[in-house]
Amino acid sequence: MNVIPASPPAGTTSSSPLLVADIGGTHARFGLVEGPARLLTQVQRLRTEDHPQLVDAARAYLATLPTGVARPALACLAVAAPLDGDEVRFINHPWRFSRAALQRELGFDRLVLLNDFEALALALPHLTDAGLRRHETGPVRSSPPRGALAVVGPGTGLGVAGLVPTPVGWQAIPGEGGHVTLAACDDFEAAVLAAARRELAHVSAERLLSGVGLPLLHRAVALASGRSVDVAMRTEAILQRGIDHASGVGSDADCARTLAVFCAMLGTVAGNVALTLGARGGLYIGGGIVPRMADLFFASSFRERFEAKGRYSDYMRAIPTALIIDPQAAMTGAAAALQMAVGAATLP
């Protein structure tokens, strides 16, 4: 875990850039933090499936840097994997690597690793209004944020992390909250979960509320509605047809209902996370799935479900919720973690 100073120290004037990366199950984003102002530059997004291992993707990125750019000696990689020991294995991708070997093969003087949602949590105090879209029905977040913060993000998987204030700054709380057991809030959702359990012994939140989970959620919604799905539909098609139906363009009601159930269940999970962490400063939605839903998400029952906590409904109504729309947010968090690790200033 990393601490960001509440009041950043004086910046460094080193000309050597820092390498930062946000590496998920589908995409790997790389960038450099350069100059006295520590600006994020040279950002590129690579598809993970195009590279045998992480080291190959990193080498491919470094090979594209302009001739005049110094090779980074310090790096921070935010990875969609649990971190415990030298070996790192991705949950929703076949990549695996050794920390020590990766540092040696890429020639870094120092390599910092953190969970991708730990990085996203570390970015939360740095996000501007331009990088967020908030729920109009909820309270406005304070600026700068006060109190504990939390982030939940459906991407390839489902990430969860927290951020708490301490006397020396913000402290990130990484975890694997996406794998908690998913609960139903009404009879239809109970039928959805029963259908999902025909395929899985344990239905975690990630099993339905993620890119890898949407096809199963779609099949379960169809079964709970009294229909069956002959051919598994891909996540891309479910998103597109569901959004089209909601806008009056398409006719796929099952996909539309799948996205409605997705948003409702996500609201329940997000509310559980906010309660668990006491995240009164705000609950943020990250990941790559929800931004693609756009207006559909904000018209959904997410916020209603988020607040629906019985005797604690008033407590929940006071917590702001917002969608992270800044695609570089996790790299901002990685830069903050790396700069703290080397004693340099955080990003402005």
N, C-alpha and C positions, 0 to 999 in steps of 0.2 A: 504494500500500500504506500501511497505517496502523499506528502503534505505540500500544499501550495501556500506560501506565505500570504497572510492577509494584506500586508503592505510590501509589495515587491522591492527587493534591494536594487541598488544601482545596476544598470545593465553592463554587459560585457562588450568590449570593442573588438573581440576576436573576429577575424575575417573567415575563419573556418566555419562552413555551414554545418548544421545538425540535420541528420536524416530522421524523419518521422514517418510512420506508416500506420494505416488502419486496415487490418487484414481480416476479412470475413470469410464466409464459406463460398461466396460467389465472386467478389471483387477484392482486389488489393489496391489501396490508394497509397501512393508514395509522394513525399514532398520534402523540400528543404526549408529550414529556418535559417535565414541569412541576415547579415548586417547588424549594426548596432540596434536597429529598431526591432530586430528579430521578426521579420516578416516571413510569412509562409509563401514560398515560391516553387516553381518547377513541379507543380502538382500533376500527377498522371494517375489514371485508373487502369489497371490491368485485370483481365479475367483470370481467376485462379486455375480454371480448367486448361488454360493454354500453357501452363508451366508444370513440369513434373514435381517440383518441390519449391518451398519458399525461397531457398537460396537462388534458384534459377530465376524466379520473378524479380528478386532484388537485383541480381546481376543485370537482367534485362533493363530494369529501370536505370541503374547507374550508367549503363552503356549509352543511354540517350542524352545524358547531361551535356550541355555545351562545353566546348574545349576549355573556355576560360573559367569554368566553375571548379573550385577546389573540391577534391574528393572528401566527403565527410568522414571524420574519424570517430564521431560519437553518434549513436543511434538509439531511438526508442521505438519499439514495435508494439502496437496494440493488437493483440491476436484473439480470435474467437475460440479460445481454448482455456481450460483450467490450467493453472500454473502451479506445479508442485515438483520440485527437483529439476534435474538437467533436461530430461526428455519432455517434449511438448507434443501433444497429439490434438489435432483439431477434431471437434465433435461431429461437424456436418461436412467434412471434407477429408480426403485421404492423406493430406499433408501431415508430416511429422518431422521433428528435427531435434537436434541437441543444441542447447544454448551455447555451450562452449565451442562446438564445432562450427556453428553458424557465425559466431564472432570471429573465429579464426579464419574461416573461408572467405569472409567478406572484408577482413582486415580492419575491423573496428578496434579502437583503443578501449572503448567502453560500449556495452550493449545493455540497455534497460528493456525488460519485457514487462508488460502488464496486460491484463484482460481488456478486451476491446470496450466493454461497458464500464470498466474502471476509468478508462481514458475518457469516455463520453461523460461520465460523472464529473471528472476533473475539469471538463470544458464548461460546465453549466454556469459558473460565475462569470465567464467571459463572453457568453452569448449575448448579442444585442437583439433589439426588437426586430431587426431586419432578418435575423436568423431563426425567428420563431413565428408561429401562428397560434394564438391563444384561443381558448374557448370563450366566446363572448358572454356565455351564461355564467361563467365562473368569475372569481375575483381577479383583479389585476395584480400581477406579481410585483413585488417590491424591487427597486433598483438602487443599490446592489441588493441581491437576494439575501434574506435573513432566515435563519432557522435551517433545519435539515432539509435536504433536497433528495429527490429520487428520480431515476430514469428507468423506463421499461421500453424495450424495443423489439418489435417483430421484424426480423430480417430473414436471412436463411434459417436461423434459429430464433430463440426468444431470449434476449439479454435483460438482466436486471442488475442495478447497482444503486448505491446511495452515496451521499456526500454530507458530512456533518461538520459544523463549525467547532473548532477547538481554540484554546488560547493562543496557539501558534499558527493558526490558519485552517484551511479546509482539509479534512481527512476523508479519503475515498474508502468506501466499503464495497469491495467486489464480492460476488457470490454467484450461485447457480440457481437463482430464484425462478428461472424459466422452467425448471424441472419439478416444481411443486405439483401436487395432485390437483387437477382441475375439478372444480365443483360446479353444479348446476344451480341456477336461481329460479327456475320454473319447470313445469312439467315437460315442455318441449325440449329444453336443454337436457333434462334428465334422459329423455329418449335419444337425443343426439349422443350423449356419453355412453348410453347402453349400446348403441350401434357401433361406436368407436371401439368399445371393449370386445366386440366380436373379433377385432383384428389385433388388439393390444391388451396385454394383461394390466399395464399401468398407463393410464391416459394422463400425461402431464400437460401443463399449459402449452409447452412448446409443440407437443404432438398435434395440436389443432391450430394454435395461434402463431403461425410462422409461415415462411415460404415453403418449407418442407411439409408443413402440416395442413395447408389449405386443401390439397386433394383429398385427404382423409376427412377433413371437416365437410367438404362438399358431398362425399359419399354418405357420411353420417346424417347430414341434413336431409338428403333425399330419402334415405331409409326412414327417418323419423317422420317424414311427410307422407309416407306410404308408397314411395316409389323406389326403384333401384337404379343404379348406374352401371351400365354394361361395360363401358370403357372409362378408365380413370382419366380425368381431365387434368391437364397441367395447370400449375399456378397462374401462369400468364393468361391462359384462356379464362380461368375463373374470374380473375380481376377484371379483364376487359369486358366479358359478357355481363358480369354483375353490375359494373359501372354503366354500361350501355343501357341495361334494362332500367336501372334507377333513373336514368336521364330520358327515358322514353324512346330510346333508339332500338334496343334489342328486345328479345322476347324470352330470355332465359331466366325464369323466375327462381329456379333452384340456385343459380349463381348469385342472384341478388339477395336471396334469403341467407345464403352462406355468408356473404359479406356483412349482412345485418347481425347475424349471430356472432360472427367474428368480432365486430365492434362492441357488442354488448358484453361478451365474455371477457374481452380485453379490458373493458371498464371495470368489471368485477375484480380481475387480477390486479389492475393498477391500483384500485382502491385498497386491496389487501396489502399491497406493498407500501402504500402511503401510511396506512395504519401501523404496520409492523415497524417501520422506520421512524414514525412520528414526523413525516416529511411535510411539515406545515409551511415550509417555504416554497413548495411547489413540486408537482409531479410532471415530468417531461416524457414525451413519447419520441423515441428514436427509431432507428432501423429504416430499411428501405421499402417496406410494404405500405405503411399508412400514408406517406406522402403521395403515393400514386393514386390513392382513393380521393384525395383532395376534398371537395365539398361534401362528398358522400359520408366521410368520417365525421365531419362537424354537424351533419344533419342526423347522425345516428343516435342511438341511446347510450353511447359511451359515457357521457357526463352524468346522465341520470343513474346509470349503474354504478359509476364511480362514487356517487354520493349516497347510494342506497345501502347504508350500514346501520339501519335501525336506530338505536339510541345515540349513535355517533354520527347521524346524518348532518347535524349542524356543524360538527367538527369538520366533516368532509367538505361541506359547502364553502368553508373558509379557505380551502386549499386551491390555489390556482393550478390549472392544467394547460399545457401548451405542447404543440407539435414542433419538433426540431426540423427545420427545413434547410439548415446550413449543411451541405454535404461534406464539409471539411471539419465538422465539429470535433470528431474523435481525434483528428490529427492535431487540433488545437490543444486538446487535453494531453496528448502524447508529448507535445512540445513543452507544455507546462511541467509535466513529470520529469522530462529529461533535463530541463533547465534547473529544476529544483535539485535534481540528483548531482549536477555538476556545479551547483552554487551560483548559477547565472540567474538573470531576471526572467520572470514569466512574460508571456506575450501581453502586449497592451490590450 
